[in-house]
Amino acid sequence: MLKLPKKLVVTKYYSSVTNKNLSSVTRDNTFMSTPQCDDTHYHKIPIGKDAARLQKQKKITRLSVDGPIECPMEGFQLLNSPLFNKGSAFTLEERKAFGLEGLLPPQVNTLDEQVERAYKQLCYLKTPLAQNDFMTSMRVQNKVLFFELVRRHIRQLVPIIYTPTEGDAIAAYSHRFRKPEGVFLDITEPDSIDDRLAAYGEDKDVDYIVVSDGEGILGIGDQGIGGVRIAISKLALMTLCGGVHPGRVMPVALDVGTNNKELARDELYMGNRFSRIRGKQYDEFVDKFIKALKKRFPSAVLHFEDFGVTTARPLLERYRNELACFNDDIQGTGAVVMASFIAALKHTNRDLLESKVLVYGAGSAGLGIADQIVNHMVTHGLTPEEARSKIYLMDRKGLILDNMQNDSNPAQFLFAKPSSEWSDVNTESLVDVVSRVEPTCLIGCSTQAGAFNKAVVETMYKHNNRPIIFPLSNPTRLHEAVPEDLLKWTNYDALVATGSPFPPVNGYRISENNNCFSFPGIGLGAVLSRAKVISDKMISAAVDQLADLSPLKPGDSKPGLLPPLEEINDTSAKVATAVILQALEEGSARIEDETIPGSDEKVKVPRDFDSCLEWVRKQMWKPEYRPLVKVEHDPEVHTHQI
């Protein structure tokens, strides 16, 4: 029988010895050492045989996820912690040890039974937004159950917890608000930034941060303070797809006002109602945030999400050499599209460096794709100028030419073609430009539904017997073409990937160029390597690895360009491994400066791919109930008595 001290007092709920009093967020702290206090003595009591056995296992790094979880809570507080709560799955021993016997029905359920029950409850709800509400509620009650439910029904539920349904939830944030999540930074109070971040601890408490100012949300534009939910959703995908610990992430909303007048006039709107602040004050506010972040969480990876077109690229360029940061809309989209492109080229025995690409739509996504193609071509031997000469950009005014400097931004103008060579072509006509360029790959980021019409596709097919066509605009109603038409117009010779899910066409699986194939692996690799920066070569390593995972077979284009979504954990692990090995090669990784927990020995990362992959997998969080170790302290026992 388990014997517990008569008097149980738990006073600390932080995850790191670096922050003894500030953190208000209760976390799984199994990867940290025992808190040290001058006037108390902590006891750790494994609950059950599995906890006792697993407690003896050695950890390879401080982020190892094997072994039991140390839990300093009991009773209602434990049941209200989404990271520790098991609900009806608490064992009888755990119920007795943590004071739960009268707080739960007597039947002990398995996780399988809980998932079955939750899925039935979900299916009673008939609208996507109602299902989104249900999943949000589950996420803040029981993270293991939430992620396991999504994992088992990933194709059905990712569109519920992310795009397109999350866009509706973000738009209605102030009306559907129930429980706060994340950190809210107010541009009118810039000196409070560090105090606000302190709620999440410091130093080793946070691994991954997603920040948004809410200006360019999921194709629906300025959503102000509701942008915090895109940060929350992206972090959910980081855990679901990349195995980043859900208790070691931080969503951040930068509230700089909103230009969405409907929001500003809404009496329930929860953010600042003034127009968006730009210019010097905005830049200084972001700079203070970055400085506070670097000081408080020096090892964390920063992910910029859904910033506006005028701020996204400048922020990335300003800070990418200062810390490990990443813009998913620019680099993540570019990486997954690049991987699909390379997979298609390999399948048809064509050379990347001899390819020509036409990008229709030169906004943030289109430019991000173009930049990634350039970076990859440069990595494989071309100069930046040679690479850009093979990429053609079109925007609403047509092909970008060197006489359009006043109508193009600097990033677009890098790809401008000599106007003297195009005087005989109607450069506003997509079909005429396709006829002249004869592109290997046609990419759509225009939000112009039907732009890749039969005339355009047949013109491309005339010069290219295996056209690579990626209509990427979201939502689905804005796609430049649908896969069924693209395949029909090319006698099923086209290699197609889209920006939204589509069903198979006569046995041909349509891959979705979803960023969840890229950013979780890149982010996980940066986290586990403790990368100083995320370099172009690290992203190129991710691209090559993702392309190598393509299920295409010689002579068979039916399996699709990218791995199935159901294999996303394995895909992310392999992408992360490639990123880590590249970071080590560049000298950007700091992981080998750390010591193995409970030892003076330095961490050593295996240099061969398979061994490094296994090292990665041992640090990926999984949605499973782990045994518990009860952490308690006895205030009557002082350190001098030990």
C-alpha positions in Angstrom: 0.0 0.0 0.0 1.2 3.5 -0.9 2.2 5.5 2.2 2.0 9.2 2.0 3.1 11.8 4.6 0.2 13.1 6.7 0.8 16.6 5.7 1.0 17.4 2.0 1.7 21.0 0.9 2.6 21.8 -2.7 3.8 25.3 -3.3 5.7 25.4 -6.6 4.1 24.8 -10.1 6.9 25.8 -12.5 8.8 23.7 -14.9 12.3 25.0 -14.4 14.7 25.8 -11.6 15.4 29.0 -13.5 12.0 30.5 -12.5 10.9 29.7 -9.0 8.2 32.3 -8.5 7.2 34.0 -11.7 5.6 31.3 -13.8 1.8 31.0 -13.6 1.6 28.3 -16.2 1.6 24.7 -14.9 3.6 22.4 -17.0 4.9 18.8 -17.4 8.2 19.2 -15.7 9.6 15.8 -16.0 12.6 17.0 -18.1 13.7 19.4 -15.4 15.6 18.8 -12.2 14.0 18.9 -8.7 13.4 22.5 -7.6 15.7 23.6 -4.8 14.4 25.6 -1.9 16.2 26.8 1.1 13.4 25.8 3.6 11.6 22.8 2.2 12.3 19.2 1.3 10.7 17.6 -1.8 9.6 14.0 -2.0 9.1 12.2 -5.3 6.8 9.1 -5.0 6.3 7.0 -8.1 2.6 5.9 -8.4 2.4 2.4 -9.6 5.0 -0.1 -10.8 5.4 1.4 -14.3 6.3 4.8 -12.8 8.9 3.2 -10.5 10.4 1.3 -13.3 10.5 4.1 -15.8 11.8 6.6 -13.3 15.2 4.8 -13.4 15.6 5.4 -17.2 18.3 7.7 -18.3 17.4 10.7 -20.4 19.4 11.6 -23.5 18.6 15.4 -23.3 16.5 17.6 -21.1 13.6 17.3 -23.7 13.5 13.5 -23.5 9.9 12.3 -23.3 10.4 8.8 -22.0 9.6 8.1 -18.4 6.9 9.2 -15.9 5.6 12.7 -15.4 6.4 14.5 -12.1 3.1 16.0 -10.9 2.9 18.6 -8.0 -0.9 18.9 -8.0 -3.9 17.0 -6.6 -7.7 17.2 -6.5 -9.5 19.8 -8.6 -6.3 21.5 -9.5 -5.0 18.4 -11.2 -8.3 17.8 -13.0 -8.2 21.3 -14.3 -4.7 21.1 -15.7 -4.9 20.2 -19.4 -1.3 18.9 -19.4 -1.7 16.5 -16.4 -5.4 15.7 -16.6 -6.3 12.1 -17.6 -10.0 12.4 -16.8 -11.6 9.0 -16.4 -8.3 7.3 -17.3 -6.6 8.0 -13.9 -5.8 4.6 -12.4 -7.1 3.5 -9.0 -3.7 4.1 -7.5 -3.4 7.5 -9.0 -6.9 8.4 -7.8 -6.0 7.5 -4.2 -2.6 9.2 -4.3 -3.9 12.5 -5.8 -7.1 12.8 -3.9 -9.4 12.1 -6.9 -11.4 9.2 -5.5 -14.6 11.2 -4.9 -14.1 13.4 -8.0 -14.4 10.8 -10.8 -16.9 8.1 -11.7 -15.7 4.7 -10.5 -15.1 3.2 -14.0 -11.4 3.5 -15.2 -11.3 4.1 -18.9 -8.5 3.6 -21.4 -7.5 6.3 -23.8 -9.0 4.3 -26.6 -12.4 4.4 -24.8 -12.1 8.1 -24.2 -11.3 8.7 -27.9 -14.3 6.7 -28.9 -16.6 8.6 -26.6 -15.2 12.0 -27.7 -15.5 11.1 -31.4 -19.2 10.2 -30.9 -19.8 13.5 -29.1 -18.1 15.3 -31.9 -20.2 13.6 -34.6 -23.4 14.9 -32.9 -22.3 18.4 -33.9 -23.4 19.2 -37.4 -21.5 22.4 -38.3 -17.7 22.8 -38.6 -17.7 25.8 -36.3 -19.5 23.9 -33.6 -17.0 21.1 -34.0 -14.2 23.6 -33.8 -15.7 24.9 -30.5 -15.8 21.3 -29.2 -12.2 20.7 -30.1 -11.1 24.0 -28.5 -12.8 23.0 -25.3 -11.1 19.6 -25.3 -7.7 21.2 -25.9 -8.0 23.3 -22.8 -9.2 20.3 -20.7 -7.1 17.4 -21.8 -4.3 17.7 -24.3 -3.5 14.0 -24.6 -7.1 13.2 -25.5 -7.3 16.2 -27.9 -4.2 15.3 -29.8 -4.9 11.6 -29.9 -8.4 12.2 -31.2 -7.0 14.4 -34.0 -4.2 12.0 -34.8 -6.7 9.1 -35.3 -9.0 11.2 -37.5 -6.3 13.5 -38.9 -7.7 14.0 -42.4 -11.2 14.9 -41.0 -10.1 17.0 -38.1 -7.2 19.1 -39.3 -9.6 21.2 -41.4 -11.6 21.7 -38.2 -8.8 22.8 -35.9 -7.0 24.7 -38.7 -7.9 26.1 -42.1 -10.6 26.5 -43.3 -12.7 26.4 -40.1 -10.2 28.1 -37.8 -10.6 31.2 -40.0 -14.3 31.4 -39.0 -13.4 30.9 -35.4 -10.8 33.7 -35.6 -13.2 36.1 -37.2 -15.7 35.4 -34.3 -13.0 35.4 -31.6 -14.5 38.2 -29.4 -18.0 36.6 -29.6 -16.9 33.1 -28.9 -14.3 33.9 -26.3 -14.3 31.5 -23.3 -10.9 31.1 -21.8 -7.7 33.1 -22.5 -4.7 31.4 -24.1 -1.4 33.0 -24.9 0.4 36.3 -24.2 -1.2 39.6 -25.3 1.3 42.4 -25.9 -0.2 45.9 -26.2 1.6 48.5 -28.3 0.3 51.2 -25.9 2.3 49.5 -23.1 5.6 48.6 -24.6 7.5 48.7 -21.3 5.4 45.9 -20.0 6.5 43.3 -22.6 9.0 41.4 -20.4 6.5 41.3 -17.4 3.9 39.8 -19.7 6.3 37.2 -21.1 7.3 36.3 -17.6 4.0 34.5 -17.1 5.5 31.7 -19.2 8.7 31.4 -17.2 12.2 31.9 -18.6 15.3 30.3 -20.2 14.5 26.6 -20.6 10.7 26.8 -20.1 9.7 27.6 -23.7 10.9 25.9 -26.9 8.7 27.3 -29.6 6.8 30.6 -30.0 4.3 31.6 -32.6 3.6 35.4 -32.9 1.1 37.2 -35.1 -0.1 40.8 -35.3 -3.4 39.5 -36.9 -3.1 41.5 -40.1 -3.1 38.8 -42.8 -5.1 35.9 -41.3 -5.7 32.9 -43.5 -6.8 34.9 -46.5 -9.5 36.7 -44.5 -7.3 39.7 -43.7 -7.1 41.9 -40.6 -8.6 40.1 -37.6 -6.9 42.2 -34.9 -6.7 40.5 -31.5 -8.3 37.4 -32.9 -5.0 36.6 -34.5 -3.9 35.0 -31.3 -5.9 31.9 -32.4 -3.8 31.4 -35.5 -0.8 31.3 -33.2 -2.6 28.7 -31.0 -3.6 26.7 -34.1 -0.1 26.7 -35.6 1.3 25.5 -32.2 -1.3 22.7 -32.2 0.0 21.6 -35.6 3.6 21.8 -34.2 2.6 19.3 -31.6 0.4 17.1 -33.7 2.8 16.9 -36.7 6.2 17.7 -35.1 6.0 16.3 -31.6 6.9 19.6 -29.9 5.8 19.4 -26.3 2.5 21.2 -25.9 3.5 22.6 -22.5 6.6 24.2 -23.8 5.1 26.5 -26.5 3.8 30.1 -26.3 1.3 31.8 -28.6 1.8 35.6 -28.7 -0.6 38.3 -30.1 0.9 41.7 -30.9 -2.1 44.1 -30.5 -1.2 47.1 -32.6 -4.8 48.1 -33.5 -7.0 47.0 -36.4 -8.0 48.5 -39.7 -11.1 46.2 -39.7 -13.8 48.8 -39.1 -16.4 46.1 -38.4 -14.3 44.7 -35.6 -13.5 48.2 -34.2 -17.2 49.1 -34.0 -18.2 45.8 -32.4 -19.0 46.4 -28.8 -17.7 42.9 -27.9 -14.3 43.3 -29.6 -11.6 42.6 -27.1 -8.6 44.3 -28.7 -7.5 47.9 -29.3 -10.0 49.7 -31.5 -7.7 52.3 -33.0 -6.3 52.0 -36.5 -3.2 49.9 -37.0 -0.1 51.7 -35.9 2.7 51.5 -38.4 6.1 53.0 -39.0 8.6 53.8 -36.3 6.3 53.1 -33.3 5.5 49.6 -34.7 9.1 48.8 -35.5 10.2 49.9 -32.0 7.5 47.8 -30.4 8.5 44.7 -32.3 12.1 45.3 -31.6 11.4 45.5 -27.8 9.5 42.2 -28.1 12.4 40.5 -29.9 15.0 41.8 -27.3 12.8 40.6 -24.4 12.4 37.3 -26.1 16.1 36.8 -26.7 16.8 37.6 -23.1 14.1 35.5 -21.5 14.0 32.6 -23.9 17.4 32.5 -25.6 17.0 28.9 -26.9 13.4 29.3 -28.2 12.5 29.3 -31.9 10.4 32.2 -33.1 7.7 31.6 -35.8 6.2 34.7 -37.5 2.7 34.0 -38.7 0.2 35.9 -40.8 1.8 39.3 -40.7 0.7 41.8 -43.4 2.4 42.0 -46.8 4.2 45.2 -45.9 5.7 43.8 -42.7 6.2 40.1 -43.1 9.3 40.1 -45.2 11.0 43.1 -43.6 10.6 41.5 -40.2 12.1 38.2 -41.3 15.0 39.9 -43.0 15.7 42.1 -40.0 15.8 39.4 -37.4 16.7 36.1 -39.2 20.4 36.5 -38.4 19.8 37.5 -34.7 17.9 34.4 -33.6 16.3 31.2 -34.8 13.2 32.6 -36.5 11.1 31.5 -39.4 8.2 32.9 -41.4 5.8 30.1 -42.3 3.9 32.1 -45.0 7.2 32.9 -46.8 9.6 30.0 -46.0 7.2 27.2 -45.0 5.0 27.6 -48.2 8.1 27.9 -50.3 9.7 24.8 -48.8 6.7 22.5 -49.3 6.1 23.7 -52.8 9.8 23.3 -53.6 9.8 19.7 -52.3 6.8 18.9 -54.5 8.6 20.5 -57.4 11.8 18.4 -56.8 9.8 15.2 -56.4 8.0 15.9 -59.7 11.4 16.6 -61.5 12.9 13.4 -60.1 9.9 11.4 -61.2 10.3 12.7 -64.7 14.1 12.7 -64.8 14.5 16.4 -65.3 17.1 18.8 -63.8 16.2 21.5 -61.4 18.9 23.8 -62.8 17.5 23.6 -66.3 13.9 24.2 -65.2 11.8 27.3 -65.7 9.1 28.4 -63.3 6.1 30.8 -63.8 4.6 32.1 -60.6 1.2 33.6 -61.1 0.6 35.8 -58.1 3.5 37.8 -56.6 2.3 38.4 -53.1 4.0 37.0 -49.9 3.3 33.4 -50.8 4.4 33.7 -54.4 7.5 35.6 -53.5 8.3 33.1 -50.8 8.1 30.3 -53.3 10.2 32.1 -55.8 12.8 32.9 -53.1 12.9 29.2 -52.0 13.5 28.1 -55.6 16.3 30.6 -55.9 17.9 29.5 -52.6 17.7 25.8 -53.6 19.2 26.5 -57.0 22.0 28.5 -55.4 22.6 25.6 -52.9 23.0 23.3 -55.9 25.4 25.5 -57.9 23.8 28.5 -59.6 24.4 32.1 -58.8 21.4 34.1 -57.4 21.2 36.0 -60.7 21.2 32.8 -62.8 18.5 31.3 -60.6 16.3 34.4 -60.8 16.6 34.4 -64.6 14.7 31.1 -64.6 11.8 32.4 -62.6 9.0 34.5 -64.0 6.6 36.4 -61.8 3.2 37.7 -62.8 0.9 40.0 -60.7 -2.3 41.8 -61.4 -0.5 44.1 -64.0 1.1 41.2 -65.8 4.6 39.9 -66.1 7.0 41.9 -63.9 9.4 43.8 -66.3 12.3 46.1 -65.6 10.2 49.1 -66.7 7.7 48.5 -63.9 9.9 49.7 -60.9 7.3 52.1 -59.7 4.6 49.3 -59.8 6.7 46.6 -58.1 8.1 46.2 -54.6 11.9 45.6 -54.3 11.5 41.9 -53.7 9.4 41.5 -56.9 11.7 43.7 -58.9 14.6 41.3 -58.4 12.8 39.0 -60.8 12.0 41.6 -63.4 12.7 40.6 -67.0 14.1 42.9 -69.7 11.1 44.8 -71.2 13.0 45.0 -74.6 12.7 41.2 -74.9 8.9 41.3 -74.3 7.7 44.1 -76.5 6.0 41.7 -78.9 4.0 39.8 -76.2 0.9 40.8 -74.3 2.5 40.4 -70.9 -0.9 40.8 -69.2 -2.1 37.6 -70.8 -1.3 34.4 -68.9 -1.7 32.2 -72.0 0.7 34.4 -74.1 3.3 34.4 -71.3 3.0 30.7 -70.9 3.5 30.3 -74.7 6.7 32.4 -74.6 8.2 31.0 -71.4 7.3 27.3 -71.9 7.5 26.7 -68.2 8.4 23.5 -66.5 6.2 24.4 -63.6 3.2 26.7 -63.3 2.4 27.9 -59.8 -0.8 29.8 -58.8 -0.9 32.1 -55.8 -3.3 34.7 -57.4 -6.7 33.9 -55.7 -8.0 34.2 -59.3 -10.5 31.3 -59.6 -10.2 29.5 -63.0 -7.1 31.4 -64.1 -5.5 28.2 -65.2 -8.1 27.6 -67.9 -8.1 25.0 -70.7 -6.3 27.4 -73.1 -3.5 28.1 -70.6 -3.0 24.4 -69.7 -3.1 23.1 -73.3 -0.6 25.7 -74.3 1.7 24.6 -71.5 1.1 20.9 -72.4 2.1 21.7 -76.0 5.6 22.5 -75.0 5.9 20.3 -71.9 4.7 16.7 -72.0 4.8 16.4 -68.2 3.6 19.8 -67.0 3.9 20.4 -63.2 1.0 22.5 -62.1 0.3 23.8 -58.6 -2.9 25.8 -58.1 -2.4 26.9 -54.5 -4.8 29.7 -53.8 -7.1 29.3 -50.7 -9.9 28.8 -50.0 -10.9 26.1 -52.5 -13.3 28.4 -54.4 -10.4 30.6 -55.3 -8.2 27.8 -56.8 -6.8 28.6 -60.2 -8.0 25.2 -61.4 -9.3 22.0 -60.1 -7.2 18.8 -60.4 -9.8 16.9 -62.4 -9.7 19.5 -65.2 -5.9 19.7 -65.1 -5.5 15.9 -65.5 -8.3 15.7 -68.2 -6.8 18.5 -70.3 -3.3 16.8 -70.2 -4.4 13.2 -70.7 -3.4 12.6 -67.1 0.2 13.6 -67.8 0.2 16.6 -65.5 1.8 16.3 -62.0 -0.6 18.2 -59.7 -0.5 19.4 -56.1 -3.0 21.9 -54.6 -3.3 24.3 -51.8 -6.4 22.7 -50.3 -7.6 19.1 -49.9 -9.1 17.4 -53.0 -10.3 13.8 -53.5 -8.5 11.4 -55.8 -9.2 11.6 -59.5 -9.6 8.2 -61.1 -7.0 6.7 -58.8 -4.6 9.6 -58.9 -4.0 10.9 -55.3 -3.9 14.7 -55.2 -1.2 15.9 -52.8 -1.9 19.0 -50.9 1.0 21.5 -50.6 0.2 22.0 -47.0 2.7 23.8 -44.8 2.3 21.1 -42.2 4.7 19.0 -44.3 7.4 21.6 -43.8 7.2 23.9 -40.8 6.8 21.3 -38.1 9.9 19.4 -39.2 11.9 22.6 -39.7 10.8 23.9 -36.3 11.4 20.6 -34.5 14.9 20.4 -36.0 15.7 24.0 -34.8 14.4 23.2 -31.3 16.3 20.0 -30.9 19.5 21.3 -32.3 19.1 24.6 -30.3 20.0 26.4 -33.5 21.3 29.9 -33.3 19.6 30.8 -36.6 17.5 29.0 -39.3 19.6 29.3 -42.4 18.7 28.9 -46.1 20.8 25.7 -46.2 18.9 24.2 -43.3 15.6 24.9 -45.1 17.1 23.4 -48.3 18.1 20.3 -46.3 14.4 20.0 -45.2 13.2 20.4 -48.8 15.5 17.7 -50.1 14.5 15.3 -47.4 10.8 15.9 -47.9 11.2 15.4 -51.7 13.0 12.1 -51.0 10.0 10.9 -49.1 7.7 11.3 -52.1 5.7 8.0 -52.7 5.9 8.4 -56.5 7.2 5.2 -58.2 8.9 4.9 -61.6 6.2 4.9 -64.3 3.4 5.4 -61.7 2.2 8.9 -60.9 -0.9 7.9 -59.0 0.5 7.9 -55.4 1.0 11.7 -55.4 3.9 14.0 -54.9 4.0 14.2 -51.1 3.6 11.5 -48.3 0.1 10.9 -47.0 -1.0 13.1 -44.1 -1.4 10.0 -42.0 2.4 9.7 -42.0 3.1 13.2 -40.9 4.9 12.3 -37.7 7.4 10.1 -39.5 7.8 12.8 -42.2 8.4 15.5 -39.7 10.9 13.4 -37.8 13.0 12.8 -40.9 12.8 16.4 -42.0 13.9 17.5 -38.5 16.8 15.1 -38.7 18.0 16.6 -42.0 17.7 20.1 -40.4 19.7 19.1 -37.3 22.5 17.5 -39.3 22.8 20.6 -41.4 22.8 22.9 -38.3 25.6 20.8 -36.9 27.6 21.0 -40.1 27.2 24.8 -40.2 28.1 25.2 -36.5 24.8 26.7 -35.7 23.7 24.0 -33.3 24.1 24.6 -29.6 22.8 21.3 -28.3 26.2 19.8 -27.7 27.0 22.6 -25.3 24.4 21.1 -22.9 24.9 18.3 -20.5 22.9 15.1 -20.2 20.4 15.3 -17.3 21.9 13.8 -14.1 25.4 13.7 -15.6 28.4 15.9 -16.3 28.6 14.4 -19.7 27.9 16.6 -22.7 25.1 15.7 -25.1 26.4 14.1 -28.3 24.2 14.0 -31.4 24.7 11.0 -33.7 26.0 12.1 -37.1 24.6 9.3 -39.3 21.0 9.8 -40.4 19.3 6.7 -39.0 20.9 7.1 -35.5 20.1 10.8 -35.5 16.5 10.0 -36.5 16.2 7.7 -33.5 17.6 10.4 -31.3 14.9 12.8 -32.6 12.1 10.3 -32.1 13.0 9.9 -28.4 12.3 13.6 -27.9 9.0 13.9 -29.8 6.0 14.3 -27.5 3.3 11.7 -28.1 -0.4 11.8 -27.0 -0.3 9.0 -24.4 -0.9 8.8 -20.7 2.3 8.4 -18.9 2.7 7.1 -15.3 2.9 9.8 -12.6 5.4 10.6 -9.9 3.8 12.5 -7.0 5.9 15.6 -6.1 5.3 16.9 -2.6 7.2 18.8 0.0 7.2 18.7 3.7 7.5 22.2 5.2 8.6 20.7 8.5 11.7 19.2 7.0 14.4 21.8 6.4 17.5 21.4 4.2 19.8 21.3 7.2 17.9 18.1 8.4 18.5 16.2 5.2 
